[in-house]
Amino acid sequence: MSNTSGNIRSNVISSAISSANYNTNNSVNTGPILASLDIGSSSVKLVMSNVVTINQEQKIEVVGVGVSPNSGLKQGVVVNIESTTEGIRKAKEEAELMSGSRVTEVWVSVSGSHVQSFDSRGMVAIKNKEVTNSDIDRVIEAAKAIQVPADRTVLHVIPREFKIDHQDGITDPIGMSGVRLEANVHIVTASQSAVSNLIRCIEKAGLKVAGLVLDQVAVIKSVLSADEKNLGVCVADIGGGATKLVYILNGSVAHTSIIPLGGSHFTQDAAVGLRTPQIFAETLKKKHGCALASLVGDDESIEVEGVGGRKARSVQRKELAHILEARAEECLTMIANNIRVSGLAPLLGSGVVITGGASQLDGLVEMGEFIFDSPIRRGFPVTVGGLKDVVKGCEFATAIGLLMFALESKKDFYTAKDSSMNLNMTNVMGESIGEVATKMKKFFTDLF
């Protein structure tokens, strides 16, 4: 009997310890809420997420999404504070209702014709003859030491490449030996007044700004692969009011620009051409629109709402396609001309990636293959956890990119926090195992 009791006691305790170790090693810790705010010319998108650690790897888990129409922003500049504030407030309430949590601060995208960028160089002597993080910080500060107009604010200082003595083309100089370190950086600036008005709208909606990120910088975080960044690629984010372009060479931003043409122009053309309200024209564009009339059958027809109480009528879907095809050709041709003028076309080994809400128009990729004469694809945001089906569309590329940028910026904070949480969890589990083992031992001792 004693041998039996000893075996039972040993098996029960071993099982409890094994179960506790499994739960500890595979624990999932949820960090603080991260939120992104993409304020566009046609809509406001607010996405809330948790920072989840699975097997020591940090991932984004979307828990709330809010989308609200917006008419208070044009070309990235606030033209109506109350309208923009109301759009932000509605998106915030919708996201909070979905997530069941409160959001206090957000990472915000900035874009528009007021954004300007340029290159700069800096040079410092390498301390101790070996490049360290301190040397990189000093050389970037040296590159930033240029006169920026008082009415502009610096958004990003993006390192493009480093040079040690006479060796150039270096992307990561840490640990390399030399005497002189040079850096070529890309500096992005924005209008101080435009940024201030944007922040004012956000604060009036009850939120704080955790950080400002250029729209194009956020987009490349979510839609590009590492190979595309290294080979060279042009990303065209076709939004509601404008198309934002960013050129990536050797893994870094080389140039940014903007074209004042976007999805709202497609909608306006459809509304005028079919004599229908803009709201209904937007629905027609999304459900039945096509950028190539040749892809639409002659027997296909759609119902078009009349203006001012007039009766709805049936028209051929190809008629809508002809209207959108002209605008699509203009948009893609302007992108192609921008690429040609930039002089970077021969360096774009990965071709062109189009993203943004208006890029989802059927036939746009097929038309782009003829106009660009280079590889083209539609860029969807990377897969995330949680409500991934809600944010899988191209229109959420900026919002997801903002979350990835925020996670990368706060990675050290979350790593330290998660380590503390893991340590506390281990201590608690250790105490629990000890208590359970003691009680089991006493029980079997008394029993046998």
C-alpha positions as CSV (number, residue, x, y, z in Angstrom):
1,M,0.0,0.0,0.0
2,S,2.8,2.4,0.8
3,N,4.4,1.9,-2.6
4,T,1.1,2.6,-4.3
5,S,0.5,5.8,-2.2
6,G,4.1,6.9,-3.1
7,N,3.5,6.4,-6.8
8,I,0.1,8.2,-6.7
9,R,1.6,11.1,-4.8
10,S,4.6,11.4,-7.2
11,N,2.4,11.2,-10.3
12,V,0.0,13.9,-9.1
13,I,2.8,16.3,-8.1
14,S,4.7,15.7,-11.4
15,S,1.5,16.3,-13.4
16,A,0.9,19.6,-11.5
17,I,4.4,20.8,-12.1
18,S,4.4,19.8,-15.8
19,S,1.1,21.7,-16.3
20,A,2.5,24.8,-14.6
21,N,5.7,24.7,-16.6
22,Y,3.7,24.4,-19.9
23,N,1.5,27.4,-19.0
24,T,4.5,29.5,-18.0
25,N,6.5,28.7,-21.2
26,N,3.6,29.3,-23.5
27,S,2.1,32.3,-21.6
28,V,0.4,35.1,-23.6
29,N,0.9,38.5,-22.0
30,T,-1.2,41.4,-23.1
31,G,0.4,44.8,-23.0
32,P,-1.1,48.3,-22.9
33,I,-3.5,49.4,-25.7
34,L,-1.9,50.9,-28.8
35,A,-4.1,53.0,-31.1
36,S,-3.6,54.5,-34.5
37,L,-5.5,57.3,-36.1
38,D,-5.6,57.7,-39.9
39,I,-7.3,61.0,-40.7
40,G,-8.0,61.1,-44.5
41,S,-9.9,63.4,-46.8
42,S,-12.9,61.0,-47.0
43,S,-12.8,59.1,-43.7
44,V,-11.3,58.8,-40.3
45,K,-10.0,55.3,-39.1
46,L,-9.1,54.5,-35.6
47,V,-7.7,51.1,-34.8
48,M,-7.1,49.8,-31.3
49,S,-4.8,46.9,-30.5
50,N,-3.1,45.0,-27.7
51,V,0.6,44.1,-27.7
52,V,0.6,40.4,-27.3
53,T,3.7,38.3,-26.4
54,I,3.6,34.7,-27.6
55,N,6.7,32.7,-27.0
56,Q,8.8,35.9,-26.5
57,E,7.6,37.3,-29.8
58,Q,5.6,40.5,-29.8
59,K,2.6,40.7,-32.1
60,I,-0.3,43.1,-32.7
61,E,-3.8,42.0,-31.9
62,V,-6.5,44.3,-33.2
63,V,-9.4,44.6,-30.6
64,G,-11.4,47.6,-31.9
65,V,-11.9,49.5,-35.2
66,G,-13.8,52.7,-35.8
67,V,-14.5,54.3,-39.2
68,S,-16.3,57.6,-39.7
69,P,-16.8,59.9,-42.7
70,N,-14.8,63.1,-42.8
71,S,-15.2,66.2,-44.9
72,G,-13.0,68.6,-42.8
73,L,-9.7,67.7,-44.4
74,K,-8.3,68.6,-47.8
75,Q,-4.9,67.7,-49.1
76,G,-3.8,66.9,-45.5
77,V,-4.8,70.3,-44.2
78,V,-7.7,70.9,-41.8
79,V,-10.3,73.2,-43.4
80,N,-13.0,72.6,-40.9
81,I,-12.0,72.0,-37.3
82,E,-15.5,71.0,-36.0
83,S,-16.2,68.5,-38.8
84,T,-12.8,66.9,-38.4
85,T,-13.2,66.7,-34.6
86,E,-16.6,65.1,-34.9
87,G,-15.2,62.5,-37.3
88,I,-12.4,61.6,-34.9
89,R,-14.9,61.5,-32.0
90,K,-17.2,59.1,-33.8
91,A,-14.4,56.8,-34.8
92,K,-13.1,56.8,-31.3
93,E,-16.5,55.9,-29.8
94,E,-17.0,53.1,-32.3
95,A,-13.6,51.6,-31.7
96,E,-14.1,51.8,-27.9
97,L,-17.5,50.2,-28.1
98,M,-16.1,47.3,-30.1
99,S,-13.1,46.8,-27.9
100,G,-14.7,47.4,-24.5
101,S,-11.7,49.5,-23.6
102,R,-10.8,53.2,-23.4
103,V,-8.2,54.9,-25.6
104,T,-6.3,57.9,-24.4
105,E,-3.5,58.4,-26.9
106,V,-3.0,57.7,-30.5
107,W,-0.3,57.6,-33.2
108,V,-1.3,59.9,-36.0
109,S,-0.5,59.9,-39.7
110,V,0.5,63.1,-41.4
111,S,0.3,63.8,-45.2
112,G,-0.4,66.5,-47.7
113,S,1.2,68.9,-50.0
114,H,2.6,70.8,-47.0
115,V,5.0,67.9,-46.4
116,Q,8.5,68.4,-47.8
117,S,11.6,66.3,-47.6
118,F,15.3,66.6,-48.5
119,D,18.7,64.9,-48.0
120,S,21.4,66.0,-45.7
121,R,24.9,64.7,-44.7
122,G,26.8,64.6,-41.4
123,M,30.3,63.6,-40.4
124,V,32.0,62.8,-37.0
125,A,35.2,61.2,-35.8
126,I,34.8,57.6,-34.5
127,K,35.6,57.2,-30.8
128,N,37.8,54.3,-29.8
129,K,38.2,53.4,-33.6
130,E,35.0,51.2,-33.5
131,V,31.5,52.4,-34.4
132,T,29.0,52.3,-31.5
133,N,25.4,53.4,-31.1
134,S,26.8,56.6,-29.6
135,D,28.7,57.4,-32.8
136,I,25.6,56.8,-34.9
137,D,23.6,59.1,-32.7
138,R,26.2,61.8,-33.0
139,V,26.5,61.6,-36.8
140,I,22.7,61.8,-37.2
141,E,22.6,64.8,-34.9
142,A,25.3,66.3,-37.1
143,A,23.2,65.7,-40.2
144,K,20.2,67.3,-38.5
145,A,22.2,70.5,-37.7
146,I,20.8,72.5,-40.6
147,Q,18.6,75.5,-40.6
148,V,14.9,74.6,-40.8
149,P,12.4,77.5,-41.3
150,A,10.5,78.5,-38.1
151,D,7.2,77.6,-39.7
152,R,8.2,74.0,-40.3
153,T,8.6,71.0,-37.9
154,V,10.8,67.9,-38.4
155,L,8.8,64.7,-38.6
156,H,11.5,62.1,-39.4
157,V,15.3,61.9,-39.8
158,I,15.7,58.6,-41.8
159,P,19.3,57.2,-42.3
160,R,19.8,56.2,-45.9
161,E,23.4,55.0,-45.8
162,F,26.6,55.3,-43.9
163,K,30.2,55.8,-45.0
164,I,33.3,54.8,-43.0
165,D,36.5,56.5,-44.3
166,H,36.4,55.7,-48.0
167,Q,34.0,52.8,-47.8
168,D,30.4,53.7,-48.7
169,G,27.1,51.9,-49.1
170,I,27.1,50.7,-45.5
171,T,23.6,50.1,-43.9
172,D,24.7,48.9,-40.5
173,P,28.1,50.3,-39.3
174,I,27.9,48.9,-35.7
175,G,31.2,47.2,-34.7
176,M,33.1,48.3,-37.8
177,S,36.5,49.9,-37.5
178,G,37.5,53.3,-38.9
179,V,38.4,56.9,-38.2
180,R,35.6,58.9,-39.8
181,L,31.9,58.2,-39.9
182,E,29.6,59.9,-42.4
183,A,25.8,59.6,-42.7
184,N,23.4,60.4,-45.5
185,V,19.9,61.0,-44.1
186,H,16.5,61.9,-45.5
187,I,14.8,64.6,-43.5
188,V,11.0,65.0,-43.6
189,T,9.4,68.3,-42.5
190,A,5.8,69.5,-42.3
191,S,4.0,72.8,-41.9
192,Q,3.9,73.8,-38.3
193,S,0.4,75.4,-38.6
194,A,-1.0,72.3,-40.4
195,V,0.3,70.0,-37.7
196,S,-0.9,72.3,-34.9
197,N,-4.5,72.4,-36.3
198,L,-4.5,68.6,-36.7
199,I,-3.3,68.1,-33.1
200,R,-6.0,70.6,-31.9
201,C,-8.7,68.5,-33.5
202,I,-7.4,65.4,-31.9
203,E,-7.2,66.9,-28.5
204,K,-10.7,68.4,-28.8
205,A,-11.9,64.9,-29.5
206,G,-10.5,63.8,-26.1
207,L,-7.3,62.2,-27.3
208,K,-3.6,62.8,-26.8
209,V,-1.0,62.5,-29.6
210,A,1.6,59.8,-28.8
211,G,3.5,60.4,-32.0
212,L,3.3,61.8,-35.6
213,V,4.3,59.6,-38.5
214,L,4.4,60.4,-42.2
215,D,1.7,58.5,-44.1
216,Q,4.2,57.0,-46.5
217,V,6.5,55.8,-43.7
218,A,3.6,54.0,-42.0
219,V,2.4,52.4,-45.2
220,I,5.7,50.8,-46.1
221,K,5.7,49.2,-42.6
222,S,2.6,47.2,-43.4
223,V,2.6,46.4,-47.2
224,L,6.2,45.7,-48.2
225,S,8.4,42.7,-47.8
226,A,12.1,42.8,-46.9
227,D,13.0,41.7,-50.5
228,E,11.0,44.5,-52.1
229,K,12.7,47.1,-49.8
230,N,16.1,45.9,-50.7
231,L,15.5,45.6,-54.5
232,G,13.9,49.0,-54.7
233,V,10.2,49.8,-55.0
234,C,7.7,52.7,-55.4
235,V,4.6,52.6,-53.2
236,A,1.6,54.6,-54.4
237,D,-1.0,55.1,-51.6
238,I,-4.1,56.1,-53.5
239,G,-6.3,57.8,-50.9
240,G,-9.5,59.7,-51.0
241,G,-8.1,63.2,-51.9
242,A,-4.5,62.5,-53.0
243,T,-2.0,59.8,-54.0
244,K,1.1,59.7,-51.8
245,L,4.3,58.2,-53.3
246,V,7.4,56.9,-51.5
247,Y,10.5,55.5,-53.1
248,I,12.4,52.8,-51.2
249,L,16.1,52.0,-52.2
250,N,18.4,49.7,-50.3
251,G,15.8,49.3,-47.5
252,S,15.4,53.1,-46.8
253,V,13.3,56.0,-47.9
254,A,14.9,57.8,-50.8
255,H,12.2,60.2,-51.9
256,T,8.6,61.1,-51.2
257,S,6.0,63.1,-53.2
258,I,2.3,63.6,-53.6
259,I,-0.2,63.8,-56.5
260,P,-3.4,65.8,-55.9
261,L,-5.7,63.1,-57.3
262,G,-7.5,60.4,-55.4
263,G,-10.6,58.3,-55.0
264,S,-12.9,61.3,-54.5
265,H,-12.2,62.4,-58.1
266,F,-13.4,58.9,-59.3
267,T,-16.6,59.4,-57.3
268,Q,-17.1,62.9,-58.6
269,D,-16.7,61.7,-62.2
270,A,-19.2,58.9,-61.7
271,A,-21.7,61.2,-60.0
272,V,-21.6,63.8,-62.9
273,G,-21.5,61.2,-65.7
274,L,-24.4,59.1,-64.4
275,R,-26.3,62.0,-62.9
276,T,-26.6,60.5,-59.5
277,P,-25.9,61.7,-55.9
278,Q,-22.2,61.5,-54.7
279,I,-23.1,59.1,-51.9
280,F,-24.7,56.7,-54.3
281,A,-21.9,57.2,-56.8
282,E,-19.4,56.1,-54.1
283,T,-21.4,52.9,-53.6
284,L,-21.6,52.2,-57.3
285,K,-17.8,52.7,-57.6
286,K,-17.1,50.2,-54.8
287,K,-19.6,47.5,-55.9
288,H,-19.6,47.8,-59.7
289,G,-16.7,49.9,-60.7
290,C,-14.0,48.8,-63.0
291,A,-10.9,50.6,-64.5
292,L,-11.0,48.7,-67.8
293,A,-14.2,48.7,-69.8
294,S,-13.0,45.7,-71.8
295,L,-13.3,43.6,-68.6
296,V,-17.1,44.3,-68.3
297,G,-19.7,42.3,-70.2
298,D,-22.1,44.1,-72.6
299,D,-25.1,42.4,-70.9
300,E,-24.3,43.7,-67.4
301,S,-26.6,46.5,-66.1
302,I,-26.8,48.4,-62.8
303,E,-29.5,50.5,-61.1
304,V,-28.7,54.2,-60.8
305,E,-30.4,56.4,-58.3
306,G,-31.9,59.6,-59.6
307,V,-31.2,63.2,-58.4
308,G,-33.8,65.3,-56.6
309,G,-36.4,62.6,-56.2
310,R,-36.2,61.4,-59.8
311,K,-36.8,57.7,-60.5
312,A,-34.0,55.2,-60.5
313,R,-33.0,54.0,-63.9
314,S,-31.0,51.0,-65.3
315,V,-27.8,51.7,-67.2
316,Q,-25.1,49.4,-68.6
317,R,-22.2,48.7,-66.2
318,K,-19.8,49.4,-69.1
319,E,-21.0,53.0,-69.1
320,L,-19.7,53.4,-65.5
321,A,-16.5,51.6,-66.5
322,H,-15.8,54.0,-69.3
323,I,-16.2,57.0,-66.9
324,L,-13.8,55.4,-64.4
325,E,-11.3,54.2,-67.0
326,A,-10.5,57.8,-68.1
327,R,-9.8,58.9,-64.5
328,A,-7.8,55.7,-63.8
329,E,-5.6,56.2,-66.8
330,E,-4.9,59.8,-65.8
331,C,-4.0,58.8,-62.2
332,L,-1.7,56.0,-63.2
333,T,-0.1,58.1,-65.9
334,M,0.7,60.8,-63.4
335,I,2.3,58.2,-61.1
336,A,4.4,57.0,-64.1
337,N,5.5,60.5,-64.9
338,N,6.4,61.1,-61.3
339,I,8.6,58.0,-61.4
340,R,10.2,59.1,-64.6
341,V,10.9,62.6,-63.3
342,S,12.4,61.2,-60.0
343,G,15.1,59.5,-62.1
344,L,14.8,56.4,-59.9
345,A,13.0,54.2,-62.3
346,P,16.1,52.0,-63.2
347,L,16.6,51.3,-59.5
348,L,13.1,50.0,-58.8
349,G,13.7,46.3,-59.1
350,S,10.4,45.4,-57.4
351,G,8.4,47.8,-59.6
352,V,5.3,49.5,-58.2
353,V,3.0,48.6,-55.3
354,I,-0.4,50.4,-55.1
355,T,-2.4,50.5,-51.9
356,G,-5.0,52.7,-50.2
357,G,-8.8,52.5,-50.5
358,A,-9.0,53.7,-54.1
359,S,-6.5,51.1,-55.2
360,Q,-9.1,48.3,-54.8
361,L,-10.9,49.3,-58.0
362,D,-11.1,46.3,-60.3
363,G,-8.9,46.4,-63.3
364,L,-6.5,49.0,-61.9
365,V,-3.6,46.5,-61.6
366,E,-4.2,45.3,-65.2
367,M,-4.1,48.8,-66.5
368,G,-1.0,49.6,-64.5
369,E,0.8,46.7,-66.2
370,F,0.4,48.5,-69.5
371,I,1.3,52.0,-68.3
372,F,4.2,51.2,-66.0
373,D,5.8,48.4,-68.1
374,S,7.1,47.0,-64.8
375,P,5.9,44.6,-62.1
376,I,2.9,45.9,-60.2
377,R,0.8,44.5,-57.4
378,R,-1.9,45.6,-54.9
379,G,-0.5,46.0,-51.4
380,F,-2.5,44.6,-48.5
381,P,-1.6,45.2,-44.9
382,V,0.3,42.4,-43.1
383,T,-1.8,39.8,-41.3
384,V,-2.4,40.7,-37.6
385,G,-4.2,39.0,-34.8
386,G,-7.6,39.7,-33.4
387,L,-10.1,41.3,-35.8
388,K,-7.9,40.5,-38.8
389,D,-10.9,40.2,-41.2
390,V,-12.0,43.7,-40.4
391,V,-8.7,45.4,-41.2
392,K,-7.5,43.2,-44.1
393,G,-8.4,45.8,-46.8
394,C,-6.0,48.2,-48.5
395,E,-7.8,51.1,-46.9
396,F,-6.3,50.1,-43.5
397,A,-2.7,49.9,-44.7
398,T,-1.8,53.3,-43.0
399,A,-3.6,52.4,-39.8
400,I,-1.9,49.0,-39.4
401,G,1.5,50.6,-40.4
402,L,1.1,53.1,-37.6
403,L,0.6,50.3,-35.1
404,M,3.7,48.6,-36.4
405,F,5.7,51.8,-36.2
406,A,4.5,52.4,-32.6
407,L,5.3,48.9,-31.6
408,E,8.8,49.2,-33.0
409,S,9.3,52.6,-31.3
410,K,8.2,51.2,-27.9
411,K,9.7,47.8,-28.2
412,D,12.2,48.2,-25.4
413,F,9.4,49.4,-23.0
414,Y,7.2,46.5,-23.8
415,T,10.0,44.0,-23.6
416,A,11.0,45.2,-20.1
417,K,7.3,45.2,-19.0
418,D,6.7,41.7,-20.4
419,S,9.9,40.4,-18.6
420,S,8.6,41.8,-15.4
421,M,5.2,40.2,-15.9
422,N,6.9,36.9,-16.7
423,L,9.0,37.1,-13.6
424,N,6.0,37.9,-11.4
425,M,4.0,35.1,-13.1
426,T,6.8,32.6,-12.5
427,N,7.0,33.6,-8.8
428,V,3.3,33.2,-8.4
429,M,3.3,29.9,-10.1
430,G,6.2,28.8,-8.0
431,E,4.4,29.6,-4.8
432,S,1.2,27.9,-6.0
433,I,3.0,24.7,-7.0
434,G,4.7,24.7,-3.6
435,E,1.4,25.1,-1.8
436,V,-0.4,22.4,-3.8
437,A,2.5,20.0,-3.4
438,T,2.5,20.5,0.4
439,K,-1.2,20.0,0.7
440,M,-1.1,16.9,-1.5
441,K,1.7,15.4,0.5
442,K,-0.1,16.0,3.8
443,F,-3.3,14.5,2.3
444,F,-1.7,11.3,1.2
445,T,0.3,11.0,4.4
446,D,-2.8,11.2,6.5
447,L,-4.7,8.8,4.1
448,F,-2.2,6.0,4.1
